[in-house]
């Protein structure tokens, strides 16, 4: 098989695995994870094969036509950026599947959970590999939907349901902004693929639509990547089981926004707007996220807020856009995925083995869980940016990018030092507090985690160490191609563990120093933050609730107004509109029919039939009760059927006869069934306007028919059917041949409608029967009580 | 219904009308008729039987749930369209065969299957509505 077909398979494989996951889990229990992890592992290996090619500066594209008429394709773009993401998603994905196997061992819905995780993986992978805009959007929304399913996995709890809905509304709403942005981009450039867009050049930045595109894309990216003030859904999403937090809400999904910004950096970046908006939001997110993290005592929430801070840092770096900043962003993104994934899984292990993840209720676990302790320590060292871990390289590069002597750089550098110092403190609080100190009684007797649980974080922590030690190789294969893709031109990353004396190292030292001070005063800081937050009071999280409540209230108010729930109001509205359309249109466009031509010698029998039809109508109007009116309506219908017959339309006439008969039967049944009062009780002041509307409708239809029949008759179709009915369709009855052969597909649609309508009526009748029955039961109950 | 004459005649009338509806269905390709009209005639037949002998009798007589009949019709019509795909012609192209039975040539076609599908959908959908209304109407 060629590479394109294999890549296509790799894109679809997670969804296939998601289909079989529930069945496999039913037969194999939690051990199904070993088998299911093979899917992401195979994808990982497949994409690993691209690494040498991409490292040499190649870009691989491929795909299939999807909707050629709209120039929409199912196509992928593999360059340094998307390849790094694909490797992270599939690599960490395999470990997460294993971890979920252990974490949810024995859970009744473990199969469903694994299925959701794999579906998410496929969506995320599709997102980062998409070349066409539309495909990116589809996968973008799919990640929102799968994340909704995963956050709300524990759907019995209200908090989980609320968090899931919140994440869906925020990220899905952002996705719509993104769609609008991409559509404008498409209209401005005429291009639907990123690979072509990258060579489009600077025209876009000068387009009058540039700002609109930028704001819409930022709306999508900032909501997805939890930038302040859209960050609130991310900590709430910690309601999800820990594997989800480790995978979606630290390593992959929340990076989608950053990915988009990086992907579009060569096209949209470098402008004043870009360099003001991104760093501003980024640094606000960094500082507020880090500060909010200190406030928490729940391990997962602490990590969640530092994730938010890290995302802010990435947006800041992407916005600065200098060569160093781009390289720093590339390094930090990978480093963060590794250490934060590991730390989240450690938090999950602690929760799983001790029954608590509250920092104040944990302690002295080092003897019971030595391996977990080592992994946590390795993750924290990388997160704190200490050698010899990957985080150190990333942080040196960040400070290299931000060290300048203009006031802007100094301000950003200072704020970044504060943010990093806070994250330093949180990292060690998570990695040291639960393990050191005196042993604290926990809800469950603590013991070391099983292999399924520690394998994932251990590999991620090891990876963080080995990449730093072999930085030359890692830069050549991963970091340099990725930076080149973000920058839109060749870049070479050179940073290594050997420290260089200079500004970056100085800033690092300052970070460590401030971080240690923060760590030692963590409890005091937390109390201080609590006071500050209590003083502020209102936050975007509450704002979201108020927004949703307001939206519901408006919707209810509008619905009350528009939907009165009374049938006669609806009918009046419909018929007034019909009459207005039929009467106003010909008057406005001067298309009133000429006076009709009455033939002098209408045969007597035709006159008689018309008289019967009119007599039927008069009977309807004069009928004393409704049943008589219904039957009288039948008179008029039969007369029309006879007219059809006289004018050579036997099929139509037959059908009309049958329809009239059946409608009289059905209407009579409905009458008795609904126990309508037999006579019409409308007062006169209601009857008059109703009759006016009826007359207006009739007049309108009459004029319309006169006008239509006044047109010269075009016999092309008639001739065609008469000519070919017998020779092509083997039938002499043209009407029937049209119905079942020439326009057969239409008929198929129509009978589907007939069937659906039948089902709808049937369920309405049943519903009514049910409520009647309940009504009698209740009455009987009441009588018995009395 | 209390009328003895009507109750006695109804079964014969229903069988005749049903037979006639099938006749109308089959001749529809060349003479006035077809699935829609045939279906409507059959529904009228069932309605008469229902008025005379009650809904339960009708339900027992047609054996299948009316909606199942409609579903089968829709399936038959769809299959009739799909068959042409297997013959590598566009969806819904009419295909004809002329097998001989006892020396008589009988033209059979996917179009006929399609029309039968239409017939069944009309019979099923409308009779299910009429029957469910009638069920309660008698109380």
Contacts between the chains, C-beta under 8 A, distances in Angstrom:
chain1	res1	chain2	res2	distance
A	650	B	32	3.9
A	651	B	32	4.9
A	651	B	33	7.3
A	651	B	34	6.9
A	651	B	37	6.9
A	654	B	24	7.9
A	654	B	32	6.1
A	654	B	33	7.3
A	654	B	37	4.7
A	655	B	36	6.1
A	655	B	37	5.4
A	655	B	40	6.8
A	658	B	37	6.2
A	658	B	40	3.5
A	658	B	41	6.2
A	658	B	44	6.5
A	659	B	40	6.7
A	661	B	44	5.8
A	662	B	40	6.3
A	662	B	43	6.2
A	662	B	44	6.2
A	662	B	47	7.2
A	662	B	126	6.7
A	662	B	130	7.5
A	665	B	44	7.7
A	665	B	47	5.3
A	665	B	130	6.8
A	666	B	129	7.0
A	666	B	130	5.8
A	666	B	133	6.7
A	669	B	130	6.7
A	669	B	133	4.0
A	669	B	134	5.6
A	669	B	137	4.9
A	670	B	133	6.1
A	672	B	137	4.3
A	673	B	133	5.2
A	673	B	136	5.4
A	673	B	137	4.8
A	729	B	94	6.0
A	729	B	111	7.3
A	730	B	29	7.3
A	730	B	94	7.4
A	730	B	96	6.0
A	730	B	107	7.1
A	730	B	109	7.2
A	730	B	111	7.9
A	731	B	29	4.0
A	731	B	30	5.9
A	731	B	111	7.6
A	732	B	29	7.4
A	732	B	30	4.1
A	732	B	31	7.5
A	733	B	28	6.2
A	733	B	29	5.9
A	733	B	30	5.4
A	733	B	31	6.0
A	733	B	32	6.4
A	733	B	33	7.3
A	733	B	34	7.3
A	735	B	32	7.9
A	735	B	34	7.6
A	736	B	28	4.6
A	736	B	29	5.7
A	736	B	33	7.0
A	736	B	34	4.2
A	736	B	115	7.6
A	737	B	29	6.8
A	739	B	34	6.4
A	739	B	35	7.8
A	739	B	36	7.2
A	739	B	118	7.7
A	740	B	28	8.0
A	740	B	29	7.7
A	740	B	34	7.0
A	740	B	35	7.1
A	740	B	111	5.2
A	740	B	114	5.3
A	740	B	115	4.9
A	740	B	118	7.1
A	741	B	94	5.0
A	741	B	111	5.3
A	744	B	81	6.8
A	744	B	92	4.5
A	744	B	94	7.8
A	744	B	111	7.6
A	744	B	114	6.1
A	745	B	81	7.1
A	745	B	91	7.0
A	745	B	92	5.1
A	747	B	77	7.7
A	747	B	114	7.6
A	747	B	118	6.4
A	748	B	77	5.5
A	748	B	78	6.7
A	748	B	81	6.2
A	748	B	92	7.4
A	748	B	114	7.9
A	751	B	73	7.0
A	751	B	74	6.1
A	751	B	77	6.1
A	751	B	117	7.0
A	751	B	118	5.5
A	751	B	121	4.2
A	751	B	122	7.4
A	752	B	74	6.1
A	754	B	70	7.7
A	754	B	121	5.7
A	754	B	122	6.6
A	754	B	125	5.0
A	754	B	126	7.9
A	755	B	67	7.9
A	755	B	70	4.8
A	755	B	71	7.1
A	755	B	73	7.8
A	755	B	74	5.5
A	755	B	121	5.4
A	755	B	124	7.4
A	755	B	125	5.2
A	757	B	125	7.0
A	758	B	67	6.8
A	758	B	70	6.2
A	758	B	124	7.2
A	758	B	125	3.1
A	758	B	126	6.9
A	758	B	128	5.7
A	758	B	129	5.6
A	759	B	67	6.6
A	759	B	125	7.8
A	761	B	129	4.8
A	761	B	132	8.0
A	762	B	67	6.8
A	762	B	128	5.7
A	762	B	129	6.3
A	762	B	132	5.7
A	765	B	129	7.4
A	765	B	132	4.7
A	765	B	133	6.3
A	765	B	136	7.8
A	766	B	132	7.2
A	769	B	136	6.1
